Amino acid sequence: VQLQASGGGVVQAGGSLRLSCAVSGRAPSLYTMSWLRQAPGKEREFVGSVRWNVGSPYYADSVKGRFTISRDNAKKTIYLQMDNLKPEDTAVYYCAAEHRAGVPGKYAFWGQGTQVTVSS
């Protein structure tokens, strides 16, 4: 499984960005897809996750109500719509795949990070 993240950039506070994570390879539906981020000098932080075929996305409290995860099963792509961005959202954002039968929080595959910078 390969993950290709894109869509980062620079935006002013209150603005929006949409990140994409295109998935290729075998049986992506076996994986829960997550977005994580890491700001300079901080630990990596879980942002949210979604499964391909069932259920609703799950969000960290820090982004709930501002970020929306969606999926396009036909395109094998997940999205992270980020609205009302704050300077503290500045980070490198990663998409990652966690096997549904694996250890929770242990990600089998990672996309390359994409930088999101929110100016005040």
Contact map, one row per residue, 1 for C-alpha under 8 A:
111000000000000000000011110100000000000000000000000000000000000000000000000000000000000000000000000000000000100000000000
111100000000000000000011100000000000000000000000000000000000000000000000000000000000000000000000000000000000111000000000
111110000000000000001111000000000000000000000000000000000000000000000000000000000000000000000011000000000000111100000000
011111000000000000011110000000000000000000000000000000000000000000000000000000000000000000000000000000000000001100000000
001111100000000000111100000000000000000000000000000000000000000000000000000000000000000000000110000000000000001111000000
000111110000000000111000000000000000000000000000000000000000000000000000000000000000000000000000000000000000000001000000
000011111000000011110000000000000000000000000000000000000000000000000000000000000000000000000000000000000000000001000000
000001111100000011100000000000000000000000000000000000000000000000000000000000000000000000000000000000000000000001111000
000000111110000010000000000000000000000000000000000000000000000000000000000000000000000000000000000000000000000000111000
000000011111000000000000000000000000000000000000000000000000000000000000000000000000000000000000000000000000000000011110
000000001111101110000000000000000000000000000000000000000000000000000000000000000000000000000000000000000000000000011110
000000000111111000000000000000000000000000000000000000000000000000000000000000000000100000000000000000000000000000000111
000000000011111000000000000000000000000000000000000000000000000000000000000000000001111000000000000000000000000000000111
000000000001111100000000000000000000000000000000000000000000000000000000000000000011110000000000000000000000000000000000
000000000011111110000000000000000000000000000000000000000000000000000000000000000011100000000000000000000000000000000000
000000000010011111000000000000000000000000000000000000000000000000000000000000001111100000000000000000000000000000000000
000000111010001111100000000000000000000000000000000000000000000000000000000000001110000000000000000000000000000000000000
000000110000000111110000000000000000000000000000000000000000000000000000000000111100000000000000000000000000000000000000
000011110000000011111000000000000000000000000000000000000000000000000000000000111100000000000000000000000000000000000000
000111100000000001111100000000000000000000000000000000000000000000000000000011110000000000000000000000000000000000000000
001111000000000000111110000000000000000000000000000000000000000000000000000011100000000000000010000000000000001000000000
001110000000000000011111000000000000000000000000000000000000000000000000001111000000000000000000000000000000000000000000
111100000000000000001111100100000000000000000000000000000000000000000000000110000000000000000000000000000000000000000000
111000000000000000000111110100000000000000000000000000000000000000000000000100000000000000000000000000000000000000000000
110000000000000000000011111100000000000000000000000000000000000000000000000000000000000000000000000000000000000000000000
100000000000000000000001111100000000000000000000000000000000000000000000000000000000000000000000000000000000000000000000
000000000000000000000000111111100000000000000000000000000000000000000000000000000000000000000000000000000000000000000000
100000000000000000000011111111100000000000000000000100000000000000000000000100000000000000000000000000000000000000000000
000000000000000000000000001111110000000000000000001110000000000000000000000000000000000000000000000000000000000000000000
000000000000000000000000001111110000000000000000000000000000000000000000000000000000000000000000001100000000000000000000
000000000000000000000000001111111000000000000000001100000000000000000000000000000000000000000000111100000000000000000000
000000000000000000000000000011111100000000000000111100000000000000000000000000000000000000000000111100000000000000000000
000000000000000000000000000000111110000000000000111100000000000000000000000001000000000000000011110000000000000000000000
000000000000000000000000000000011111000000000111110000000000000000000000000000000000000000000011110000000000000000000000
000000000000000000000000000000001111100000000111100000000000000000000000000000010000000000001111000000000000000000000000
000000000000000000000000000000000111110000011111000000000000000000000000000000000000000000001111000000000000000000000000
000000000000000000000000000000000011111000011110000000000000000000000000000000000000000000111100000000000000000000000000
000000000000000000000000000000000001111101111000000000000000000000000000000000000000000000111000000000000000000000000000
000000000000000000000000000000000000111111110000000000000000000000000000000000000000000001110000000000000000000000000000
000000000000000000000000000000000000011111000000000000000000000000000000000000000000000000100000000000000000000000000000
000000000000000000000000000000000000001111100000000000000000000000000000000000000000000000000000000000000000000000000000
000000000000000000000000000000000000011111110000000000000000000000000000000000000000000000000000000000000000000000000000
000000000000000000000000000000000000011011111000000000000000000000000000000000000000000000000000000000000000000000000000
000000000000000000000000000000000001111001111100000000000000000000000000000000000000000000000000000000000000000000000000
000000000000000000000000000000000001110000111110000000000000000000000000000000000000000000000000000000000000000000000000
000000000000000000000000000000000111100000011111000000000001000000000000000000000000000000000000000000000000000000000000
000000000000000000000000000000000111100000001111100000000011011000000000000000000000000000000000000000000000000000000000
000000000000000000000000000000000111000000000111110000001111000000001000000000000000000000000000000000000000000000000000
000000000000000000000000000000011110000000000011111000001110000000001000000000000000000000000000000000000000000000000000
000000000000000000000000000000011100000000000001111100111100000000001110000000000000000000000000000000000000000000000000
000000000000000000000000000010111000000000000000111111111000000000000000000000000000000000000000000000000000000000000000
000000000000000000000000000110111000000000000000011111000000000000000010100000000000000000000000000000000000000000000000
000000000000000000000000000010000000000000000000001111100000000000000000100000000000000000000000000000000000000000000000
000000000000000000000000000000000000000000000000001111110000000000000000000000000000000000000000000000000000000000000000
000000000000000000000000000000000000000000000000011011111000000000000000000000000000000000000000000000000000000000000000
000000000000000000000000000000000000000000000000011001111100000000000000000000000000000000000000000000000000000000000000
000000000000000000000000000000000000000000000001111000111110000000011100000000000000000000000000000000000000000000000000
000000000000000000000000000000000000000000000001110000011111000000000000000000000000000000000000000000000000000000000000
000000000000000000000000000000000000000000000011100000001111101100000000000000000000000000000000000000000000000000000000
000000000000000000000000000000000000000000000111000000000111111100000000000000000000000000000000000000000000000000000000
000000000000000000000000000000000000000000000000000000000011111100000000000000000000000000000000000000000000000000000000
000000000000000000000000000000000000000000000010000000000001111100000000000000000000000000000000000000000000000000000000
000000000000000000000000000000000000000000000010000000000011111111100000000000000000000000000000000000000000000000000000
000000000000000000000000000000000000000000000000000000000011111111100000000000000000000000000000000000000000000000000000
000000000000000000000000000000000000000000000000000000000000001111110000000000000000000000000000000000000000000000000000
000000000000000000000000000000000000000000000000000000000000001111110000000000000111100000000000000000000000000000000000
000000000000000000000000000000000000000000000000000000000000001111111000000000011110000000000000000000000000000000000000
000000000000000000000000000000000000000000000000000000001000000011111100000000111100000000000000000000000000000000000000
000000000000000000000000000000000000000000000001110000001000000000111110000001111000000000000000000000000000000000000000
000000000000000000000000000000000000000000000000010000001000000000011111000001111000000000000000000000000000000000000000
000000000000000000000000000000000000000000000000010100000000000000001111100111100000000000000000000000000000000000000000
000000000000000000000000000000000000000000000000000000000000000000000111111111000000000000000000000000000000000000000000
000000000000000000000000000000000000000000000000000110000000000000000011111110000000000000000000000000000000000000000000
000000000000000000000000000000000000000000000000000000000000000000000001111110000000000000000000000000000000000000000000
000000000000000000000100000000000000000000000000000000000000000000000001111110000000000000000000000000000000000000000000
000000000000000000000111000100000000000000000000000000000000000000000011111111000000000000000000000000000000000000000000
000000000000000000011110000000000000000000000000000000000000000000000011111111100000000000000000000000000000000000000000
000000000000000000011100000000001000000000000000000000000000000000001111000111110000000000000000000000000000000000000000
000000000000000001111000000000000000000000000000000000000000000000011110000011111000000000000000000000000000000000000000
000000000000000001110000000000000010000000000000000000000000000000111100000001111100000000000000000000000000000000000000
000000000000000111100000000000000000000000000000000000000000000000111100000000111110000000000000000000000000000000000000
000000000000000111100000000000000000000000000000000000000000000001110000000000011111100000000000000000000000000000000000
000000000000011110000000000000000000000000000000000000000000000001100000000000001111100000000000000000000000000000000000
000000000000111100000000000000000000000000000000000000000000000001000000000000000111110000000000000000000000000000000000
000000000001111100000000000000000000000000000000000000000000000001000000000000000111111010000000000000000000000000000100
000000000000110000000000000000000000000000000000000000000000000000000000000000000001111111000000000000000000000000000111
000000000000100000000000000000000000000000000000000000000000000000000000000000000000111111000000000000000000000000001111
000000000000000000000000000000000000000000000000000000000000000000000000000000000000011111000000000000000000000000000100
000000000000000000000000000000000000000000000000000000000000000000000000000000000000111111100000000000000000000000011100
000000000000000000000000000000000000001000000000000000000000000000000000000000000000011111110000000000000000000000111100
000000000000000000000000000000000000111100000000000000000000000000000000000000000000000011111000000000000000000000111000
000000000000000000000000000000000000111000000000000000000000000000000000000000000000000001111100000000000000000011110000
000000000000000000000000000000000011110000000000000000000000000000000000000000000000000000111110000000000000000011110000
000010000000000000000000000000000011100000000000000000000000000000000000000000000000000000011111000000000000011111000000
001010000000000000001000000000001111000000000000000000000000000000000000000000000000000000001111100000000000011110000000
001000000000000000000000000000001111000000000000000000000000000000000000000000000000000000000111110000000011111000000000
000000000000000000000000000000111100000000000000000000000000000000000000000000000000000000000011111000000011110000000000
000000000000000000000000000000111100000000000000000000000000000000000000000000000000000000000001111101011111100000000000
000000000000000000000000000001110000000000000000000000000000000000000000000000000000000000000000111111100011000000000000
000000000000000000000000000001110000000000000000000000000000000000000000000000000000000000000000011111000000000000000000
000000000000000000000000000000000000000000000000000000000000000000000000000000000000000000000000001111100000000000000000
000000000000000000000000000000000000000000000000000000000000000000000000000000000000000000000000011111110100000000000000
000000000000000000000000000000000000000000000000000000000000000000000000000000000000000000000000001011111100000000000000
000000000000000000000000000000000000000000000000000000000000000000000000000000000000000000000000010001111100000000000000
000000000000000000000000000000000000000000000000000000000000000000000000000000000000000000000000010000111110000000000000
000000000000000000000000000000000000000000000000000000000000000000000000000000000000000000000000010001111111000000000000
000000000000000000000000000000000000000000000000000000000000000000000000000000000000000000000001111000001111110000000000
000000000000000000000000000000000000000000000000000000000000000000000000000000000000000000000001111000000111110000000000
111000000000000000000000000000000000000000000000000000000000000000000000000000000000000000000001110000000011111000000000
011000000000000000000000000000000000000000000000000000000000000000000000000000000000000000000111100000000011111100000000
011110000000000000001000000000000000000000000000000000000000000000000000000000000000000000000111000000000000111110000000
001110000000000000000000000000000000000000000000000000000000000000000000000000000000000000000110000000000000011111000000
000010000000000000000000000000000000000000000000000000000000000000000000000000000000000000011110000000000000001111100000
000011110000000000000000000000000000000000000000000000000000000000000000000000000000000000011100000000000000000111110000
000000011000000000000000000000000000000000000000000000000000000000000000000000000000000001111000000000000000000011111000
000000011110000000000000000000000000000000000000000000000000000000000000000000000000000011111000000000000000000001111100
000000011110000000000000000000000000000000000000000000000000000000000000000000000000001011100000000000000000000000111110
000000000111100000000000000000000000000000000000000000000000000000000000000000000000111111000000000000000000000000011111
000000000111100000000000000000000000000000000000000000000000000000000000000000000000011000000000000000000000000000001111
000000000001100000000000000000000000000000000000000000000000000000000000000000000000011000000000000000000000000000000111
